[in-house]
Amino acid sequence: MFKKSTIKFLRELEKNNNRDWFEANKHRYESDVREPALAYIEAMAPQLAKISGGFVASPKKVGGSLMRVYRDVRFSKDKTPYKTNIGIQFRHVAGKDVHAPGFYMHIEPADVFLAAGIWRPDSPTLQNVRMQLDENPAAWKKIRSAVERSGYTLQGESLKRPPRGYSDDHPLLEDLKRKDFIAVQNLSVSSVSQSDFVSTTAKLFAKSKPLVKFICEANDLEF
């Protein structure tokens, strides 16, 4: 599946992020990045089904769980054309983009991690999660503790002030201020090329299940 040459290619792409180099090395992108990524997605499908049947593992070259290598540079000062990481999202079947609840796997030369939850949700979705948290504080604290004990950390951006409708002395204010409900688990770069990478990541995703289920239930999504 993923190989040491996967990281080697991404490291070289960081230094040669231009169309001429990429086109000359596109065969390496296919063999060292895209093909193993699609194989990983296919292998993860039955593993995800054990967690929940509500998430998509699509090994399509375009439009599936593997994110595009091409950057959208229209509104960016950074005009380098390619992403120098592998991003794979297993999103909820009801979602259409990266802002849906789901599980995520990220590989770049110096940073490998898993994430679970929801990133940059729209206002109604975020409000539903906050309401669920506010109405079920004991359940939320139990979920948060379980996820953190399993090695995840809750990350993402937060509001500077309490969200509308919540007082500044709310006992769960710091959680209510979250813009993202994302749990992140860091992995070693060397783990990527190990033979048990699928089983390792599947077990870690399973440990984040309580958080993802909480988010889905807050938004009346089947889990």
C-alpha positions in Angstrom: 0.0 0.0 0.0 1.7 3.2 1.1 5.5 3.0 0.7 8.6 4.9 1.8 8.6 6.2 -1.8 5.2 7.8 -1.1 6.9 10.2 1.4 9.9 10.6 -0.8 7.7 11.8 -3.7 5.8 14.3 -1.5 9.1 15.6 -0.1 10.4 16.2 -3.6 7.1 17.8 -4.7 7.6 20.3 -1.8 10.9 21.3 -3.4 9.6 21.2 -7.0 6.1 22.5 -6.9 5.7 23.4 -10.5 3.9 21.9 -13.5 7.0 20.9 -15.5 8.3 18.8 -12.6 5.0 17.2 -11.8 4.3 16.3 -15.4 7.7 14.7 -15.8 7.1 12.7 -12.6 3.4 12.0 -13.0 4.0 8.3 -13.3 5.5 8.4 -9.8 2.5 10.3 -8.5 0.3 7.5 -9.9 2.4 4.6 -8.5 3.5 6.1 -5.2 0.6 8.3 -4.2 -2.7 7.8 -6.0 -2.7 4.0 -6.5 -1.8 3.3 -2.8 -4.3 5.9 -1.6 -7.1 4.3 -3.6 -6.0 0.9 -2.3 -6.1 2.2 1.3 -9.6 3.6 0.7 -10.8 0.3 -0.7 -9.3 -1.6 2.3 -10.9 0.8 4.8 -14.5 0.4 3.4 -15.3 -2.8 5.4 -13.5 -1.4 8.5 -15.6 1.8 8.4 -18.7 -0.3 8.0 -17.9 -1.9 11.4 -18.0 1.6 13.0 -21.1 2.8 11.1 -22.8 2.2 7.7 -23.3 5.9 7.3 -19.9 6.9 5.9 -18.5 6.7 2.3 -15.2 5.1 1.3 -15.1 5.7 -2.4 -11.9 4.6 -4.2 -12.7 6.6 -7.4 -9.8 8.5 -9.0 -12.0 11.7 -9.2 -14.8 12.6 -7.0 -14.2 9.9 -4.3 -12.7 9.9 -0.9 -9.2 11.0 -2.1 -8.9 14.7 -2.3 -7.6 16.4 -5.5 -3.8 17.1 -5.8 -4.5 20.3 -7.6 -4.8 23.4 -5.5 -7.4 26.1 -6.0 -5.2 29.2 -6.3 -7.8 31.7 -7.5 -8.0 33.5 -4.2 -4.6 32.6 -2.7 -1.3 34.5 -2.6 0.4 31.1 -2.8 0.2 30.1 -6.5 2.0 26.8 -6.2 -0.2 24.4 -8.2 -0.1 21.2 -6.2 -0.9 20.0 -2.7 2.1 18.4 -1.1 0.0 16.1 1.1 -2.4 13.2 0.8 -5.9 14.0 2.1 -8.6 11.3 2.4 -12.0 12.0 3.8 -14.6 9.4 4.7 -17.6 11.7 5.0 -21.2 11.0 6.0 -23.5 9.8 3.1 -25.6 12.9 3.6 -22.7 15.3 3.1 -21.4 16.8 -0.1 -18.0 18.2 0.9 -15.2 18.4 3.5 -17.6 20.2 5.9 -19.6 17.1 6.5 -19.2 14.9 9.6 -16.6 12.2 9.0 -13.2 10.7 9.4 -10.0 12.1 7.8 -6.5 10.8 7.2 -3.6 13.1 6.3 -0.1 12.4 5.1 2.7 14.8 4.4 6.4 14.5 4.8 6.6 15.9 8.4 3.0 15.5 9.6 0.8 12.4 9.6 -2.5 12.5 11.5 -6.1 11.2 11.7 -9.0 13.4 12.5 -12.7 12.8 13.3 -15.7 15.0 13.7 -16.7 18.1 11.8 -14.7 21.0 10.4 -16.0 24.4 9.5 -19.7 23.4 9.6 -22.3 25.9 8.5 -24.2 27.9 11.1 -27.3 25.7 11.5 -25.2 22.5 11.8 -22.9 24.1 14.4 -25.8 25.5 16.3 -27.3 22.0 16.5 -24.1 20.6 18.0 -24.0 23.4 20.6 -27.6 22.8 21.5 -26.9 19.0 21.9 -23.9 19.8 24.1 -25.9 22.3 26.2 -28.8 20.0 26.7 -26.7 16.9 27.5 -23.6 18.2 29.4 -22.9 14.9 31.2 -23.0 12.9 28.0 -20.7 15.5 26.3 -18.2 15.4 29.1 -18.1 11.6 29.0 -17.5 11.6 25.3 -14.8 14.3 25.4 -13.0 12.4 28.2 -13.2 9.1 26.3 -11.8 10.6 23.1 -9.0 12.4 24.9 -8.1 9.2 26.9 -7.7 7.4 23.6 -5.0 9.8 22.5 -7.0 12.4 20.5 -6.9 16.1 21.2 -9.8 18.4 20.4 -8.5 21.1 18.0 -9.8 23.8 15.7 -10.7 27.5 16.0 -12.9 29.1 18.6 -14.9 32.2 19.0 -13.5 34.9 21.2 -16.9 35.6 22.8 -19.7 33.3 23.9 -21.9 32.3 21.0 -25.3 34.0 20.8 -27.7 32.7 23.5 -25.1 31.4 25.9 -23.8 33.2 29.0 -20.2 33.9 29.7 -20.3 31.8 32.9 -21.6 28.6 31.2 -19.7 25.6 32.6 -19.0 24.3 29.1 -18.2 27.7 27.6 -14.9 26.8 26.0 -16.5 23.9 24.2 -19.5 26.0 23.1 -17.2 28.5 21.6 -15.7 25.9 19.2 -16.1 26.6 15.5 -14.9 23.1 14.8 -15.6 19.8 16.6 -12.5 18.0 15.5 -10.4 15.4 17.3 -6.9 14.8 16.1 -4.6 11.9 16.6 -0.9 12.3 15.5 0.9 9.4 13.9 4.6 8.8 13.1 5.7 9.2 9.5 7.2 5.7 9.6 3.8 4.2 10.4 2.5 5.1 6.9 4.6 2.4 5.2 4.0 -0.3 7.8 1.9 -3.4 6.9 -0.6 -2.8 9.7 -1.5 0.8 8.7 -5.1 -0.1 7.7 -5.8 -1.9 10.9 -4.0 0.7 13.1 -6.0 3.6 11.6 -9.3 1.6 11.7 -8.8 1.0 15.4 -8.1 4.6 16.1 -11.1 5.8 14.0 -13.2 3.4 16.1 -12.1 5.2 19.3 -13.4 8.5 17.9 -16.8 7.0 17.3 -18.5 8.6 20.3 -17.7 12.1 19.0 -18.8 11.5 15.5 -22.0 9.8 16.7 -22.8 12.8 19.0 -22.4 15.2 16.0 -24.6 13.1 13.7 -27.3 12.7 16.3 -27.3 16.5 17.0 -28.1 16.9 13.3 -30.6 14.0 12.9 -28.2 12.1 10.7 -28.3 8.3 10.8 -25.3 6.8 12.4 
